Amino acid sequence: MARKSWREKLREKKDLPKVVRIKGKLRERWGEGTVAIPAPVEVDEIMKKVPKGKLITISEIREIIARKHHATIGCPITCGIFTWIAAHAAEEETKAGKKRITPYWRTLKSGGYLNEKYPGGISYQRRMLELEGHRIVKKGKRYQVVDYEQKLIRGSCFRS
């Protein structure tokens, strides 16, 4: 059986999105309420809306997902995995000759840190962000966008 491409993984639905009650041990970590588990394409759509010069973190993506689905939180696990899938799908599109792709390098980890698991690793994400005017500093073993909080996208493009 052939392995699925990243673009195929991005389009998979697997009964998503859905909202479920937070249960068991997860309550200790996430609290009471509900968690929205998005479809991969929903995360990609959010990432596509981040314009040049602006940034978003996975935490903001989670908040947008939670608001959209009227849940207490957006799932930290699937939102993180789906940003990774979106990044790899965008890289596949680049290799296929597509010019307008999801600008995944604008999506940071919580705290404004670069994501070493994106295609091209830290060096590619750093280069792309610096080309857009962002300044990156090394903090221990990690890299962070300087003053990333002031460059986070805000506004009506994410209201549902």
OpenMM code with the backbone's topology and positions (N, CA, C; nanometers):
from openmm import Vec3, app, unit

residues = "MET ALA ARG LYS SER TRP ARG GLU LYS LEU ARG GLU LYS LYS ASP LEU PRO LYS VAL VAL ARG ILE LYS GLY LYS LEU ARG GLU ARG TRP GLY GLU GLY THR VAL ALA ILE PRO ALA PRO VAL GLU VAL ASP GLU ILE MET LYS LYS VAL PRO LYS GLY LYS LEU ILE THR ILE SER GLU ILE ARG GLU ILE ILE ALA ARG LYS HIS HIS ALA THR ILE GLY CYS PRO ILE THR CYS GLY ILE PHE THR TRP ILE ALA ALA HIS ALA ALA GLU GLU GLU THR LYS ALA GLY LYS LYS ARG ILE THR PRO TYR TRP ARG THR LEU LYS SER GLY GLY TYR LEU ASN GLU LYS TYR PRO GLY GLY ILE SER TYR GLN ARG ARG MET LEU GLU LEU GLU GLY HIS ARG ILE VAL LYS LYS GLY LYS ARG TYR GLN VAL VAL ASP TYR GLU GLN LYS LEU ILE ARG GLY SER CYS PHE ARG SER".split()
positions = [
    Vec3(0.0842, -0.1178, 0.0000),
    Vec3(0.0000, 0.0000, 0.0000),
    Vec3(0.0887, 0.1241, 0.0000),
    Vec3(0.0588, 0.2170, -0.0867),
    Vec3(0.1376, 0.3397, -0.0983),
    Vec3(0.1126, 0.4299, 0.0223),
    Vec3(0.2192, 0.4968, 0.0633),
    Vec3(0.2098, 0.5911, 0.1734),
    Vec3(0.1339, 0.7162, 0.1283),
    Vec3(0.0520, 0.7701, 0.2169),
    Vec3(-0.0242, 0.8904, 0.1837),
    Vec3(0.0695, 1.0105, 0.1781),
    Vec3(0.0384, 1.1006, 0.0866),
    Vec3(0.1143, 1.2252, 0.0791),
    Vec3(0.0689, 1.3160, 0.1937),
    Vec3(0.1474, 1.4187, 0.2210),
    Vec3(0.1098, 1.5163, 0.3231),
    Vec3(-0.0182, 1.5878, 0.2820),
    Vec3(-0.0331, 1.6143, 0.1534),
    Vec3(-0.1545, 1.6823, 0.1061),
    Vec3(-0.2771, 1.5941, 0.1285),
    Vec3(-0.2623, 1.4637, 0.1093),
    Vec3(-0.3743, 1.3718, 0.1376),
    Vec3(-0.4065, 1.3712, 0.2868),
    Vec3(-0.3035, 1.3701, 0.3702),
    Vec3(-0.3248, 1.3732, 0.5158),
    Vec3(-0.3956, 1.5008, 0.5582),
    Vec3(-0.3624, 1.6113, 0.4917),
    Vec3(-0.4240, 1.7394, 0.5230),
    Vec3(-0.5738, 1.7377, 0.4925),
    Vec3(-0.6146, 1.6667, 0.3892),
    Vec3(-0.7561, 1.6622, 0.3488),
    Vec3(-0.8373, 1.5563, 0.4238),
    Vec3(-0.7719, 1.4699, 0.4993),
    Vec3(-0.8443, 1.3661, 0.5735),
    Vec3(-0.9382, 1.4280, 0.6764),
    Vec3(-1.0540, 1.3677, 0.6906),
    Vec3(-1.1521, 1.4200, 0.7870),
    Vec3(-1.1573, 1.3365, 0.9146),
    Vec3(-1.1589, 1.2059, 0.9029),
    Vec3(-1.1642, 1.1143, 1.0177),
    Vec3(-1.2660, 1.1576, 1.1238),
    Vec3(-1.3879, 1.1871, 1.0794),
    Vec3(-1.4954, 1.2296, 1.1700),
    Vec3(-1.4633, 1.3585, 1.2458),
    Vec3(-1.3815, 1.4425, 1.1862),
    Vec3(-1.3446, 1.5703, 1.2481),
    Vec3(-1.4024, 1.6839, 1.1650),
    Vec3(-1.4299, 1.7940, 1.2233),
    Vec3(-1.4075, 1.8341, 1.3621),
    Vec3(-1.5134, 1.7761, 1.4558),
    Vec3(-1.4787, 1.7760, 1.5826),
    Vec3(-1.5755, 1.7344, 1.6839),
    Vec3(-1.5404, 1.7993, 1.8173),
    Vec3(-1.6387, 1.8072, 1.9018),
    Vec3(-1.6212, 1.8607, 2.0364),
    Vec3(-1.6576, 1.7511, 2.1342),
    Vec3(-1.5681, 1.7274, 2.2284),
    Vec3(-1.5910, 1.6225, 2.3283),
    Vec3(-1.5673, 1.6777, 2.4682),
    Vec3(-1.6303, 1.6119, 2.5647),
    Vec3(-1.6139, 1.6492, 2.7041),
    Vec3(-1.4725, 1.6101, 2.7490),
    Vec3(-1.4092, 1.6956, 2.8284),
    Vec3(-1.2774, 1.6640, 2.8858),
    Vec3(-1.3013, 1.5653, 2.9996),
    Vec3(-1.2348, 1.4482, 2.9918),
    Vec3(-1.2598, 1.3412, 3.0885),
    Vec3(-1.1313, 1.2919, 3.1529),
    Vec3(-1.1491, 1.2149, 3.2598),
    Vec3(-1.0397, 1.1418, 3.3231),
    Vec3(-0.9196, 1.2259, 3.3611),
    Vec3(-0.8028, 1.1705, 3.3337),
    Vec3(-0.6772, 1.2350, 3.3715),
    Vec3(-0.6551, 1.3669, 3.2975),
    Vec3(-0.7177, 1.3818, 3.1816),
    Vec3(-0.7016, 1.5051, 3.1049),
    Vec3(-0.7588, 1.6253, 3.1797),
    Vec3(-0.8566, 1.6003, 3.2684),
    Vec3(-0.9154, 1.7090, 3.3470),
    Vec3(-0.8120, 1.7739, 3.4378),
    Vec3(-0.7191, 1.6934, 3.4893),
    Vec3(-0.6142, 1.7474, 3.5765),
    Vec3(-0.5299, 1.8500, 3.5020),
    Vec3(-0.5055, 1.8251, 3.3766),
    Vec3(-0.4203, 1.9129, 3.2961),
    Vec3(-0.4984, 2.0260, 3.2289),
    Vec3(-0.6157, 1.9956, 3.1757),
    Vec3(-0.6899, 2.0913, 3.0938),
    Vec3(-0.8091, 2.1543, 3.1660),
    Vec3(-0.8523, 2.0949, 3.2766),
    Vec3(-0.9670, 2.1492, 3.3491),
    Vec3(-1.0991, 2.0929, 3.3009),
    Vec3(-1.2057, 2.1514, 3.3518),
    Vec3(-1.3417, 2.1082, 3.3176),
    Vec3(-1.3846, 2.1691, 3.1847),
    Vec3(-1.4783, 2.1044, 3.1183),
    Vec3(-1.5366, 2.1628, 2.9983),
    Vec3(-1.5259, 2.0726, 2.8782),
    Vec3(-1.5088, 2.1373, 2.7621),
    Vec3(-1.5044, 2.0640, 2.6361),
    Vec3(-1.3787, 2.1008, 2.5580),
    Vec3(-1.3396, 2.0089, 2.4714),
    Vec3(-1.2230, 2.0304, 2.3851),
    Vec3(-1.2675, 2.0141, 2.2397),
    Vec3(-1.2266, 2.1114, 2.1572),
    Vec3(-1.2549, 2.1049, 2.0137),
    Vec3(-1.1369, 2.0376, 1.9450),
    Vec3(-1.1667, 1.9328, 1.8700),
    Vec3(-1.0650, 1.8630, 1.7920),
    Vec3(-1.0918, 1.8991, 1.6466),
    Vec3(-1.0032, 1.9807, 1.5876),
    Vec3(-1.0292, 2.0297, 1.4518),
    Vec3(-0.9975, 1.9262, 1.3453),
    Vec3(-1.0450, 1.9523, 1.2258),
    Vec3(-0.9994, 1.8778, 1.1082),
    Vec3(-0.8668, 1.9431, 1.0663),
    Vec3(-0.7748, 1.8666, 1.0081),
    Vec3(-0.6462, 1.9244, 0.9674),
    Vec3(-0.6601, 2.0474, 0.8784),
    Vec3(-0.7553, 2.0450, 0.7873),
    Vec3(-0.7726, 2.1562, 0.6940),
    Vec3(-0.8135, 2.2849, 0.7658),
    Vec3(-0.8814, 2.2749, 0.8792),
    Vec3(-0.9191, 2.3945, 0.9557),
    Vec3(-0.7947, 2.4673, 1.0069),
    Vec3(-0.6988, 2.3906, 1.0560),
    Vec3(-0.5737, 2.4491, 1.1047),
    Vec3(-0.4984, 2.5132, 0.9882),
    Vec3(-0.4951, 2.4451, 0.8753),
    Vec3(-0.4291, 2.4985, 0.7561),
    Vec3(-0.4944, 2.6299, 0.7124),
    Vec3(-0.6270, 2.6362, 0.7155),
    Vec3(-0.6986, 2.7582, 0.6756),
    Vec3(-0.6602, 2.8763, 0.7643),
    Vec3(-0.6446, 2.8527, 0.8929),
    Vec3(-0.6024, 2.9586, 0.9851),
    Vec3(-0.4605, 3.0041, 0.9498),
    Vec3(-0.3714, 2.9091, 0.9279),
    Vec3(-0.2327, 2.9411, 0.8952),
    Vec3(-0.2232, 3.0220, 0.7652),
    Vec3(-0.3093, 2.9926, 0.6701),
    Vec3(-0.3085, 3.0629, 0.5411),
    Vec3(-0.3461, 3.2099, 0.5551),
    Vec3(-0.4189, 3.2457, 0.6589),
    Vec3(-0.4656, 3.3829, 0.6768),
    Vec3(-0.3621, 3.4753, 0.7409),
    Vec3(-0.2476, 3.4238, 0.7791),
    Vec3(-0.1461, 3.5061, 0.8449),
    Vec3(-0.0654, 3.5794, 0.7375),
    Vec3(-0.0794, 3.7131, 0.7312),
    Vec3(-0.0114, 3.7887, 0.6256),
    Vec3(0.1375, 3.8094, 0.6535),
    Vec3(0.2076, 3.8461, 0.5511),
    Vec3(0.3505, 3.8760, 0.5610),
    Vec3(0.3722, 3.9813, 0.6702),
    Vec3(0.4733, 3.9587, 0.7533),
    Vec3(0.5057, 4.0512, 0.8615),
    Vec3(0.4337, 4.0209, 0.9911),
    Vec3(0.3343, 3.9324, 0.9867),
    Vec3(0.2587, 3.8952, 1.1066),
    Vec3(0.2923, 3.7517, 1.1455),
    Vec3(0.2505, 3.7158, 1.2663),
    Vec3(0.2793, 3.5825, 1.3205),
    Vec3(0.1566, 3.5279, 1.3924),
    Vec3(0.1601, 3.3986, 1.4169),
    Vec3(0.0590, 3.3336, 1.4995),
    Vec3(0.1314, 3.2210, 1.5738),
    Vec3(0.0824, 3.1877, 1.6921),
    Vec3(0.1375, 3.0727, 1.7641),
    Vec3(0.0336, 2.9609, 1.7656),
    Vec3(0.0788, 2.8432, 1.7989),
    Vec3(-0.0136, 2.7306, 1.8085),
    Vec3(-0.1173, 2.7584, 1.9177),
    Vec3(-0.0785, 2.8303, 2.0223),
    Vec3(-0.1752, 2.8669, 2.1276),
    Vec3(-0.2891, 2.9513, 2.0715),
    Vec3(-0.2566, 3.0479, 1.9840),
    Vec3(-0.3619, 3.1293, 1.9225),
    Vec3(-0.4501, 3.0451, 1.8308),
    Vec3(-0.3890, 2.9528, 1.7592),
    Vec3(-0.4680, 2.8624, 1.6739),
    Vec3(-0.5665, 2.7841, 1.7599),
    Vec3(-0.5204, 2.7350, 1.8741),
    Vec3(-0.6080, 2.6607, 1.9654),
    Vec3(-0.7248, 2.7466, 2.0120),
    Vec3(-0.6971, 2.8735, 2.0437),
    Vec3(-0.8038, 2.9639, 2.0882),
    Vec3(-0.9064, 2.9871, 1.9767),
    Vec3(-0.8593, 3.0030, 1.8546),
    Vec3(-0.9478, 3.0248, 1.7402),
    Vec3(-1.0364, 2.9027, 1.7189),
    Vec3(-0.9773, 2.7847, 1.7268),
    Vec3(-1.0519, 2.6589, 1.7107),
    Vec3(-1.1572, 2.6461, 1.8207),
    Vec3(-1.1192, 2.6751, 1.9444),
    Vec3(-1.2139, 2.6648, 2.0560),
    Vec3(-1.3318, 2.7593, 2.0352),
    Vec3(-1.3026, 2.8837, 1.9973),
    Vec3(-1.4082, 2.9821, 1.9733),
    Vec3(-1.5005, 2.9387, 1.8604),
    Vec3(-1.4400, 2.8924, 1.7513),
    Vec3(-1.5182, 2.8509, 1.6345),
    Vec3(-1.6184, 2.7411, 1.6693),
    Vec3(-1.5764, 2.6486, 1.7552),
    Vec3(-1.6605, 2.5323, 1.7877),
    Vec3(-1.7303, 2.5449, 1.9235),
    Vec3(-1.7228, 2.6643, 1.9832),
    Vec3(-1.7885, 2.6903, 2.1116),
    Vec3(-1.7458, 2.5899, 2.2180),
    Vec3(-1.6142, 2.5647, 2.2244),
    Vec3(-1.5574, 2.4716, 2.3217),
    Vec3(-1.4735, 2.5487, 2.4236),
    Vec3(-1.4413, 2.4831, 2.5326),
    Vec3(-1.3590, 2.5443, 2.6358),
    Vec3(-1.2162, 2.5657, 2.5859),
    Vec3(-1.1607, 2.4644, 2.5186),
    Vec3(-1.0245, 2.4741, 2.4646),
    Vec3(-1.0176, 2.4077, 2.3267),
    Vec3(-0.9133, 2.4419, 2.2524),
    Vec3(-0.8797, 2.3709, 2.1297),
    Vec3(-0.7754, 2.2669, 2.1658),
    Vec3(-0.7823, 2.1528, 2.1076),
    Vec3(-0.6941, 2.0418, 2.1440),
    Vec3(-0.5463, 2.0750, 2.1167),
    Vec3(-0.4627, 2.0746, 2.2210),
    Vec3(-0.3217, 2.1059, 2.2034),
    Vec3(-0.2485, 2.0019, 2.1180),
    Vec3(-0.2877, 1.8781, 2.1295),
    Vec3(-0.2181, 1.7713, 2.0579),
    Vec3(-0.2477, 1.7775, 1.9089),
    Vec3(-0.3760, 1.7772, 1.8731),
    Vec3(-0.4086, 1.7765, 1.7298),
    Vec3(-0.3733, 1.9082, 1.6625),
    Vec3(-0.3893, 2.0200, 1.7313),
    Vec3(-0.3517, 2.1485, 1.6689),
    Vec3(-0.2027, 2.1503, 1.6367),
    Vec3(-0.1213, 2.0987, 1.7261),
    Vec3(0.0228, 2.0905, 1.7003),
    Vec3(0.0554, 1.9963, 1.5857),
    Vec3(-0.0057, 1.8802, 1.5856),
    Vec3(0.0181, 1.7825, 1.4787),
    Vec3(-0.0280, 1.8389, 1.3443),
    Vec3(-0.1428, 1.9049, 1.3433),
    Vec3(-0.1967, 1.9538, 1.2165),
    Vec3(-0.1186, 2.0724, 1.1607),
    Vec3(-0.0526, 2.1520, 1.2463),
    Vec3(0.0352, 2.2571, 1.1917),
    Vec3(0.1543, 2.1921, 1.1215),
    Vec3(0.2023, 2.0847, 1.1772),
    Vec3(0.3142, 2.0087, 1.1203),
    Vec3(0.2735, 1.9483, 0.9856),
    Vec3(0.1556, 1.8892, 0.9798),
    Vec3(0.1050, 1.8325, 0.8540),
    Vec3(0.0876, 1.9426, 0.7497),
    Vec3(0.0303, 2.0567, 0.7900),
    Vec3(0.0112, 2.1687, 0.6969),
    Vec3(0.1450, 2.2174, 0.6417),
    Vec3(0.2458, 2.2228, 0.7263),
    Vec3(0.3792, 2.2667, 0.6827),
    Vec3(0.4364, 2.1703, 0.5787),
    Vec3(0.4258, 2.0425, 0.6035),
    Vec3(0.4787, 1.9435, 0.5096),
    Vec3(0.3976, 1.9396, 0.3800),
    Vec3(0.2655, 1.9591, 0.3900),
    Vec3(0.1820, 1.9649, 0.2695),
    Vec3(0.2214, 2.0866, 0.1850),
    Vec3(0.2499, 2.1993, 0.2502),
    Vec3(0.2930, 2.3195, 0.1779),
    Vec3(0.4257, 2.2944, 0.1075),
    Vec3(0.5129, 2.2235, 0.1721),
    Vec3(0.6431, 2.1926, 0.1112),
    Vec3(0.6251, 2.1002, -0.0094),
    Vec3(0.5319, 2.0052, -0.0002),
    Vec3(0.4995, 1.9220, -0.1171),
    Vec3(0.4485, 2.0074, -0.2325),
    Vec3(0.3643, 2.1046, -0.2001),
    Vec3(0.3118, 2.1930, -0.3044),
    Vec3(0.4234, 2.2737, -0.3697),
    Vec3(0.5190, 2.3188, -0.2911),
    Vec3(0.6340, 2.3919, -0.3455),
    Vec3(0.7109, 2.3039, -0.4433),
    Vec3(0.7342, 2.1808, -0.4033),
    Vec3(0.8074, 2.0873, -0.4905),
    Vec3(0.7295, 2.0545, -0.6171),
    Vec3(0.5969, 2.0672, -0.6109),
    Vec3(0.5121, 2.0425, -0.7281),
    Vec3(0.4996, 2.1675, -0.8157),
    Vec3(0.5668, 2.2753, -0.7764),
    Vec3(0.5678, 2.3963, -0.8576),
    Vec3(0.4667, 2.5025, -0.8196),
    Vec3(0.3900, 2.4791, -0.7133),
    Vec3(0.2904, 2.5781, -0.6710),
    Vec3(0.3617, 2.6957, -0.6034),
    Vec3(0.3186, 2.8162, -0.6356),
    Vec3(0.3823, 2.9369, -0.5822),
    Vec3(0.3168, 2.9857, -0.4533),
    Vec3(0.1839, 2.9819, -0.4480),
    Vec3(0.1133, 3.0297, -0.3291),
    Vec3(0.0835, 2.9109, -0.2374),
    Vec3(0.1595, 2.9037, -0.1299),
    Vec3(0.1433, 2.7939, -0.0355),
    Vec3(0.1094, 2.8496, 0.1025),
    Vec3(0.0743, 2.7625, 0.1933),
    Vec3(0.0522, 2.8018, 0.3315),
    Vec3(0.1842, 2.8529, 0.3880),
    Vec3(0.1882, 2.9772, 0.4393),
    Vec3(0.3121, 3.0331, 0.4940),
    Vec3(0.3386, 2.9801, 0.6361),
    Vec3(0.3706, 2.8534, 0.6427),
    Vec3(0.3832, 2.7846, 0.7710),
    Vec3(0.4918, 2.8423, 0.8604),
    Vec3(0.5932, 2.9056, 0.8032),
    Vec3(0.7030, 2.9623, 0.8830),
    Vec3(0.6541, 3.0742, 0.9738),
    Vec3(0.5349, 3.1280, 0.9486),
    Vec3(0.4768, 3.2334, 1.0322),
    Vec3(0.4059, 3.1773, 1.1546),
    Vec3(0.3937, 3.0460, 1.1633),
    Vec3(0.3306, 2.9811, 1.2783),
    Vec3(0.4402, 2.9343, 1.3722),
    Vec3(0.4387, 2.9912, 1.4927),
    Vec3(0.5409, 2.9634, 1.5930),
    Vec3(0.4870, 2.8722, 1.7016),
    Vec3(0.5790, 2.8134, 1.7739),
    Vec3(0.5416, 2.7405, 1.8941),
    Vec3(0.5023, 2.8434, 2.0005),
    Vec3(0.4425, 2.7968, 2.1081),
    Vec3(0.4096, 2.8853, 2.2190),
    Vec3(0.5372, 2.9544, 2.2665),
    Vec3(0.5226, 3.0777, 2.3092),
    Vec3(0.6380, 3.1532, 2.3548),
    Vec3(0.7172, 3.2171, 2.2427),
    Vec3(0.6680, 3.2050, 2.1182),
    Vec3(0.7357, 3.2681, 2.0058),
    Vec3(0.8567, 3.1933, 1.9542),
    Vec3(0.8664, 3.0650, 1.9859),
    Vec3(0.9822, 2.9851, 1.9445),
    Vec3(0.9625, 2.9244, 1.8060),
    Vec3(1.0735, 2.9100, 1.7347),
    Vec3(1.0712, 2.8474, 1.6030),
    Vec3(1.0487, 2.6973, 1.6191),
    Vec3(0.9967, 2.6344, 1.5129),
    Vec3(0.9626, 2.4925, 1.5172),
    Vec3(1.0636, 2.4108, 1.4374),
    Vec3(1.1458, 2.3376, 1.5084),
    Vec3(1.2515, 2.2572, 1.4451),
    Vec3(1.1971, 2.1418, 1.3617),
    Vec3(1.0701, 2.1091, 1.3773),
    Vec3(1.0127, 1.9969, 1.3025),
    Vec3(0.9534, 2.0371, 1.1677),
    Vec3(0.9500, 2.1659, 1.1377),
    Vec3(0.9015, 2.2094, 1.0072),
    Vec3(1.0024, 2.1725, 0.8987),
    Vec3(0.9569, 2.1611, 0.7743),
    Vec3(1.0497, 2.1319, 0.6642),
    Vec3(1.1622, 2.2358, 0.6608),
    Vec3(1.2828, 2.1895, 0.6473),
    Vec3(1.3981, 2.2799, 0.6453),
    Vec3(1.4493, 2.3157, 0.7831),
    Vec3(1.3763, 2.2743, 0.8854),
    Vec3(1.4199, 2.2972, 1.0227),
    Vec3(1.4258, 2.4447, 1.0608),
    Vec3(1.4989, 2.4697, 1.1674),
    Vec3(1.5137, 2.6045, 1.2218),
    Vec3(1.5751, 2.6993, 1.1193),
    Vec3(1.6752, 2.6524, 1.0461),
    Vec3(1.7459, 2.7433, 0.9543),
    Vec3(1.6519, 2.7978, 0.8461),
    Vec3(1.5642, 2.7141, 0.7931),
    Vec3(1.4708, 2.7614, 0.6902),
    Vec3(1.3685, 2.8575, 0.7495),
    Vec3(1.3084, 2.8203, 0.8617),
    Vec3(1.2084, 2.9068, 0.9230),
    Vec3(1.2716, 3.0411, 0.9614),
    Vec3(1.3906, 3.0360, 1.0152),
    Vec3(1.4609, 3.1588, 1.0526),
    Vec3(1.4844, 3.2484, 0.9305),
    Vec3(1.5338, 3.1902, 0.8244),
    Vec3(1.5615, 3.2665, 0.7022),
    Vec3(1.4338, 3.3317, 0.6483),
    Vec3(1.3256, 3.2559, 0.6422),
    Vec3(1.1996, 3.3085, 0.5902),
    Vec3(1.1469, 3.4231, 0.6782),
    Vec3(1.1553, 3.4064, 0.8089),
    Vec3(1.1077, 3.5108, 0.8994),
    Vec3(1.1947, 3.6358, 0.8911),
    Vec3(1.3243, 3.6175, 0.8801),
    Vec3(1.4139, 3.7324, 0.8678),
    Vec3(1.3897, 3.8068, 0.7367),
    Vec3(1.3582, 3.7335, 0.6307),
    Vec3(1.3252, 3.7987, 0.5031),
    Vec3(1.2000, 3.8864, 0.5152),
    Vec3(1.1131, 3.8518, 0.6099),
    Vec3(0.9905, 3.9287, 0.6321),
    Vec3(1.0080, 4.0366, 0.7388),
    Vec3(1.1325, 4.0559, 0.7848),
    Vec3(1.1608, 4.1646, 0.8774),
    Vec3(1.1640, 4.1294, 1.0250),
    Vec3(1.1522, 4.0033, 1.0586),
    Vec3(1.1557, 3.9627, 1.1989),
    Vec3(1.3002, 3.9415, 1.2431),
    Vec3(1.3245, 3.9668, 1.3717),
    Vec3(1.4562, 3.9425, 1.4286),
    Vec3(1.4483, 3.8193, 1.5186),
    Vec3(1.5441, 3.7304, 1.5023),
    Vec3(1.5451, 3.6040, 1.5759),
    Vec3(1.6660, 3.6035, 1.6695),
    Vec3(1.6452, 3.5561, 1.7931),
    Vec3(1.7555, 3.5424, 1.8883),
    Vec3(1.7600, 3.3998, 1.9408),
    Vec3(1.8788, 3.3580, 1.9778),
    Vec3(1.8949, 3.2249, 2.0365),
    Vec3(1.8773, 3.2373, 2.1872),
    Vec3(1.7935, 3.1506, 2.2426),
    Vec3(1.7709, 3.1453, 2.3871),
    Vec3(1.7992, 3.0031, 2.4313),
    Vec3(1.9151, 2.9825, 2.4867),
    Vec3(1.9563, 2.8468, 2.5210),
    Vec3(1.9771, 2.7686, 2.3928),
    Vec3(1.9032, 2.6598, 2.3769),
    Vec3(1.9133, 2.5786, 2.2544),
    Vec3(1.8039, 2.6125, 2.1542),
    Vec3(1.7157, 2.7047, 2.1913),
    Vec3(1.6012, 2.7359, 2.1059),
    Vec3(1.6149, 2.8756, 2.0464),
    Vec3(1.5334, 2.9005, 1.9436),
    Vec3(1.5326, 3.0302, 1.8765),
    Vec3(1.3954, 3.0926, 1.8909),
    Vec3(1.3938, 3.2241, 1.9192),
    Vec3(1.2697, 3.2955, 1.9441),
    Vec3(1.2653, 3.4230, 1.8601),
    Vec3(1.1450, 3.4591, 1.8157),
    Vec3(1.1250, 3.5850, 1.7445),
    Vec3(1.1184, 3.6965, 1.8494),
    Vec3(1.2019, 3.7993, 1.8316),
    Vec3(1.2048, 3.9134, 1.9223),
    Vec3(1.0714, 3.9870, 1.9132),
    Vec3(1.0154, 4.0195, 2.0300),
    Vec3(0.8885, 4.0934, 2.0379),
    Vec3(0.7771, 4.0295, 1.9548),
    Vec3(0.7726, 3.8987, 1.9510),
    Vec3(0.6722, 3.8291, 1.8701),
    Vec3(0.5300, 3.8664, 1.9102),
    Vec3(0.5098, 3.8974, 2.0394),
    Vec3(0.3741, 3.9288, 2.0868),
    Vec3(0.3147, 4.0473, 2.0121),
    Vec3(0.3992, 4.1461, 1.9783),
    Vec3(0.3492, 4.2647, 1.9086),
    Vec3(0.3194, 4.2377, 1.7613),
    Vec3(0.3646, 4.1222, 1.7109),
    Vec3(0.3455, 4.0904, 1.5693),
    Vec3(0.2403, 3.9823, 1.5479),
    Vec3(0.1765, 3.9406, 1.6576),
    Vec3(0.0722, 3.8388, 1.6456),
    Vec3(-0.0472, 3.8973, 1.5721),
    Vec3(-0.1030, 3.8178, 1.4840),
    Vec3(-0.2193, 3.8617, 1.4068),
    Vec3(-0.3399, 3.8672, 1.4994),
    Vec3(-0.4131, 3.9700, 1.4832),
    Vec3(-0.5357, 3.9877, 1.5610),
    Vec3(-0.6421, 4.0371, 1.4631),
    Vec3(-0.7643, 4.0323, 1.5045),
    Vec3(-0.8654, 4.0946, 1.4206),
    Vec3(-0.9747, 4.0017, 1.3730),
    Vec3(-1.0538, 4.0557, 1.2836),
    Vec3(-1.1780, 3.9926, 1.2430),
    Vec3(-1.1592, 3.8724, 1.1501),
    Vec3(-1.0416, 3.8539, 1.0910),
    Vec3(-1.0276, 3.7430, 0.9957),
    Vec3(-1.0428, 3.6066, 1.0625),
    Vec3(-1.0403, 3.6008, 1.1969),
    Vec3(-1.0535, 3.4726, 1.2654),
    Vec3(-1.1842, 3.4589, 1.3417),
    Vec3(-1.2688, 3.5568, 1.3350),
    Vec3(-1.3965, 3.5458, 1.4061),
    Vec3(-1.4932, 3.4619, 1.3239),
    Vec3(-1.5637, 3.3754, 1.3941),
    Vec3(-1.6601, 3.2910, 1.3216),
    Vec3(-1.8018, 3.3286, 1.3584),
] * unit.nanometer
topology = app.Topology()
chain = topology.addChain("A")
for resn in residues:
    res = topology.addResidue(resn, chain)
    for name in ("N", "CA", "C"):
        topology.addAtom(name, app.Element.getBySymbol(name[0]), res)
